[in-house]
Amino acid sequence: MRSWSRMQDVVAIVIGAFAALSPLWLDTNNAAMWSLIVLGVLVALSGLVHMSRPEMTVAEYAMAVFGVLLFLSPWVMNFDAFTGASWTAWVVGVLTVVVAVTGMPVMSSRMHGHGGLATHH
């Protein structure tokens, strides 16, 4: 379980950094730029927090929320006309939710054949 969790954290950091840096090469407006930067940094930070403190499961739940917010941001922040920025938000948002959900205690215990709920210490 430990190696999967570590890989999940690294993926979160990479995709969060990608989203945060994407305004450097994408055509954006102010809302798109700040949505990608802020939510990308939050995704990366939640991966770093979980990597440094694996027992802190709230980081995985926060990561999932940040992924949902990133996915919804093109519509909520009204930058869906910027194709590159929108697709980046949608793809990174979905990937973030997938990474977060697969790392949650219940899902993690199922993936590793432990059944039921994961034991927390």
Rosetta silent file (secondary structure, phi, psi, omega in degrees, C-alpha in Angstrom):
SEQUENCE: MRSWSRMQDVVAIVIGAFAALSPLWLDTNNAAMWSLIVLGVLVALSGLVHMSRPEMTVAEYAMAVFGVLLFLSPWVMNFDAFTGASWTAWVVGVLTVVVAVTGMPVMSSRMHGHGGLATHH
SCORE:     score description
SCORE:     0.000 S_00000001
   1 L     0.000  -33.056 -176.295    0.000    0.000    0.000 S_00000001
   2 H   -64.104  -43.551 -178.169    2.865    2.365    0.738 S_00000001
   3 H   -66.634  -37.463  178.086    4.331    2.315   -2.809 S_00000001
   4 H   -65.424  -41.625  179.926    0.930    3.009   -4.397 S_00000001
   5 H   -62.370  -41.617  179.495    0.363    5.906   -2.015 S_00000001
   6 H   -64.161  -43.031  178.942    3.783    7.364   -2.838 S_00000001
   7 H   -63.715  -40.862  178.890    3.107    7.085   -6.581 S_00000001
   8 H   -61.199  -41.693  179.968   -0.287    8.740   -6.108 S_00000001
   9 H   -66.422  -41.930  179.043    1.319   11.656   -4.268 S_00000001
  10 H   -64.019  -42.843  177.729    3.965   12.129   -6.965 S_00000001
  11 H   -61.219  -43.037  179.155    1.293   12.097   -9.691 S_00000001
  12 H   -61.559  -42.805  179.354   -0.717   14.716   -7.775 S_00000001
  13 H   -63.222  -44.526 -178.108    2.341   16.946   -7.438 S_00000001
  14 H   -65.759  -47.774 -177.755    3.177   16.637  -11.148 S_00000001
  15 H   -71.038  -31.541  175.467   -0.338   17.297  -12.454 S_00000001
  16 H   -65.659  -43.662  177.746   -0.836   20.136   -9.981 S_00000001
  17 H   -64.422  -39.429  177.981    2.415   21.747  -11.107 S_00000001
  18 H   -59.183  -47.617  179.965    1.411   21.228  -14.750 S_00000001
  19 H   -63.099  -44.006 -177.733   -1.895   23.034  -14.187 S_00000001
  20 H   -64.609  -34.286 -178.360   -0.243   25.844  -12.225 S_00000001
  21 H   -89.804  -14.193 -174.411    2.391   26.420  -14.915 S_00000001
  22 H   -58.185  -29.300  176.604    0.086   25.931  -17.923 S_00000001
  23 H   -61.929  -15.733  176.688   -0.805   29.649  -18.268 S_00000001
  24 H   -65.619  -31.204 -177.680    2.794   30.132  -19.413 S_00000001
  25 L  -119.790   -3.849  178.994    2.030   28.365  -22.708 S_00000001
  26 L  -102.380  152.685  172.600   -1.763   28.526  -22.975 S_00000001
  27 L   -80.798  118.572 -176.680   -3.954   31.329  -24.221 S_00000001
  28 L  -135.941  167.082  165.894   -5.903   32.440  -21.135 S_00000001
  29 L  -107.192 -176.611 -177.127   -7.798   35.316  -19.657 S_00000001
  30 H   -61.374  -42.967 -179.105   -7.346   36.527  -16.092 S_00000001
  31 H   -64.879  -42.800  179.269   -9.944   34.117  -14.656 S_00000001
  32 H   -64.897  -45.646 -178.358   -8.447   31.094  -16.427 S_00000001
  33 H   -57.878  -50.992 -176.749   -4.915   32.007  -15.426 S_00000001
  34 H   -71.531  -32.617  176.352   -5.712   32.394  -11.731 S_00000001
  35 H   -63.341  -47.331 -179.832   -7.997   29.357  -11.618 S_00000001
  36 H   -65.401  -42.285 -178.813   -5.283   27.138  -13.087 S_00000001
  37 H   -66.324  -53.510 -174.958   -2.535   28.612  -10.909 S_00000001
  38 H   -64.919  -49.291 -178.308   -4.404   28.554   -7.597 S_00000001
  39 H   -70.007  -34.289  175.767   -6.088   25.169   -8.007 S_00000001
  40 H   -62.819  -44.316  177.507   -2.944   23.632   -9.516 S_00000001
  41 H   -63.376  -40.970  179.266   -0.882   24.784   -6.543 S_00000001
  42 H   -64.327  -38.477  176.771   -3.525   23.447   -4.134 S_00000001
  43 H   -64.141  -47.854 -179.933   -3.491   20.037   -5.857 S_00000001
  44 H   -62.149  -42.168  179.018    0.316   19.903   -5.714 S_00000001
  45 H   -64.320  -38.911  178.735    0.339   21.013   -2.062 S_00000001
  46 H   -65.608  -34.855  174.226   -2.204   18.372   -1.087 S_00000001
  47 H   -65.855  -42.076  177.665    0.059   15.757   -2.713 S_00000001
  48 H   -64.077  -42.768  179.272    3.073   17.119   -0.813 S_00000001
  49 H   -62.115  -45.081 -178.835    1.147   17.153    2.473 S_00000001
  50 H   -68.166  -32.738  178.530    0.000   13.584    2.007 S_00000001
  51 H   -67.314  -40.107 -178.206    3.502   12.497    1.024 S_00000001
  52 H   -80.404  -27.277 -179.723    5.015   14.019    4.162 S_00000001
  53 L  -135.203   76.413 -175.623    2.176   12.943    6.460 S_00000001
  54 L   -57.080  -25.747 -179.753    0.505    9.801    5.006 S_00000001
  55 L   -74.252  -10.925 -177.852   -1.752    9.448    8.052 S_00000001
  56 L   -86.568   80.483 -175.160   -3.369   12.791    7.185 S_00000001
  57 L   -69.308  -16.406  178.522   -6.198   11.418    5.047 S_00000001
  58 H   -61.955  -25.809  178.909   -7.919   14.796    4.875 S_00000001
  59 H   -63.276  -35.815  178.375   -5.342   15.728    2.214 S_00000001
  60 H   -69.584  -39.746  177.674   -6.851   13.119   -0.133 S_00000001
  61 H   -67.131  -41.235  176.864  -10.359   14.435    0.396 S_00000001
  62 H   -62.236  -42.238  178.741   -9.139   18.007   -0.146 S_00000001
  63 H   -58.843  -42.589  178.971   -7.362   16.883   -3.324 S_00000001
  64 H   -62.942  -42.185  178.283  -10.617   15.406   -4.639 S_00000001
  65 H   -63.275  -43.643  178.734  -12.459   18.672   -3.922 S_00000001
  66 H   -62.327  -36.347  177.344   -9.726   20.668   -5.694 S_00000001
  67 H   -64.968  -42.696  177.525  -10.051   18.325   -8.686 S_00000001
  68 H   -63.867  -44.425  178.512  -13.804   18.851   -8.871 S_00000001
  69 H   -62.076  -39.586  177.937  -13.346   22.614   -8.591 S_00000001
  70 H   -64.202  -42.683  178.587  -10.724   22.532  -11.333 S_00000001
  71 H   -61.859  -41.017 -177.701  -13.048   20.535  -13.591 S_00000001
  72 H   -80.141  -17.388 -171.954  -15.910   22.991  -13.013 S_00000001
  73 H   -58.044  -35.723  178.195  -13.770   26.128  -13.248 S_00000001
  74 H   -59.659  -34.714  179.788  -14.100   26.749  -17.027 S_00000001
  75 H   -82.719  -45.051 -177.180  -17.858   27.121  -16.620 S_00000001
  76 H   -65.657  -42.024 -177.256  -17.905   28.769  -13.201 S_00000001
  77 L   -93.619    2.264  173.816  -15.152   31.271  -14.049 S_00000001
  78 L    60.432   48.681  173.369  -16.423   31.681  -17.626 S_00000001
  79 L  -123.138   24.074 -179.203  -13.300   30.734  -19.565 S_00000001
  80 L   -65.759  -14.822  176.444  -14.733   27.789  -21.506 S_00000001
  81 L   -75.304  -18.236  176.690  -14.081   29.703  -24.763 S_00000001
  82 L   -88.465   94.028 -170.830  -10.332   29.284  -24.152 S_00000001
  83 H   -55.187  -49.792 -177.895  -10.012   25.746  -25.482 S_00000001
  84 H   -62.261  -45.458  179.552   -6.521   24.956  -24.203 S_00000001
  85 H   -65.548  -40.001  179.598   -7.167   26.294  -20.724 S_00000001
  86 H   -64.255  -48.828 -179.601  -10.546   24.543  -20.552 S_00000001
  87 H   -63.849  -36.521  176.431   -9.188   21.171  -21.632 S_00000001
  88 H   -62.410  -46.196  179.205   -6.307   21.500  -19.207 S_00000001
  89 H   -62.307  -42.818 -178.825   -8.745   22.203  -16.366 S_00000001
  90 H   -66.710  -48.626 -176.943  -11.018   19.312  -17.383 S_00000001
  91 H   -67.402  -47.940  179.653   -8.275   16.712  -17.863 S_00000001
  92 H   -65.275  -36.647  177.309   -6.256   17.691  -14.803 S_00000001
  93 H   -61.066  -47.320  178.993   -9.468   17.922  -12.763 S_00000001
  94 H   -64.307  -46.123  179.066  -10.533   14.387  -13.710 S_00000001
  95 H   -60.128  -39.265  179.471   -7.028   12.989  -13.158 S_00000001
  96 H   -63.893  -44.171  178.398   -6.874   14.672   -9.765 S_00000001
  97 H   -63.836  -43.326  179.305  -10.178   13.154   -8.668 S_00000001
  98 H   -61.121  -46.999  179.804   -9.106    9.696   -9.900 S_00000001
  99 H   -61.900  -43.519 -179.098   -5.775    9.945   -8.060 S_00000001
 100 H   -65.963  -44.515 -177.905   -7.467   11.181   -4.877 S_00000001
 101 H   -65.994  -39.763  179.737  -10.211    8.546   -4.896 S_00000001
 102 H   -69.142  -18.262  178.303   -7.781    5.680   -5.479 S_00000001
 103 H   -95.402   -6.699 -179.418   -5.775    6.858   -2.486 S_00000001
 104 L   -67.160  148.128 -173.542   -8.683    7.152   -0.070 S_00000001
 105 H   -51.727  -45.813 -177.852   -8.591    4.622    2.780 S_00000001
 106 H   -66.137  -45.876 -179.763  -11.632    2.560    1.725 S_00000001
 107 H   -65.986  -41.059 -178.903  -10.567    2.385   -1.922 S_00000001
 108 H   -62.006  -41.173  179.778   -6.955    1.705   -1.003 S_00000001
 109 H   -67.402  -33.555  177.179   -7.912   -1.240    1.196 S_00000001
 110 H   -69.879  -39.262 -179.308  -10.020   -2.718   -1.626 S_00000001
 111 H   -65.359  -27.958 -175.146   -7.199   -2.313   -4.127 S_00000001
 112 L  -107.309   17.270  171.979   -4.837   -4.197   -1.847 S_00000001
 113 L    71.129   23.036  179.658   -7.181   -7.036   -0.925 S_00000001
 114 L   -92.513   -8.220 -177.635   -7.837   -6.062    2.667 S_00000001
 115 L    60.111  177.363  173.317  -11.609   -5.783    2.210 S_00000001
 116 L    39.196 -152.111 -177.093  -13.648   -3.474    4.416 S_00000001
 117 L   -88.097  148.116  176.819  -12.270   -0.319    5.925 S_00000001
 118 L   -73.610  144.451  177.889   -8.586    0.472    6.264 S_00000001
 119 L   -83.233  132.639  177.299   -7.238    0.508    9.770 S_00000001
 120 L  -111.390  141.410 -178.684   -5.980    3.882   10.971 S_00000001
 121 L  -109.276    0.000    0.000   -3.488    4.312   13.781 S_00000001
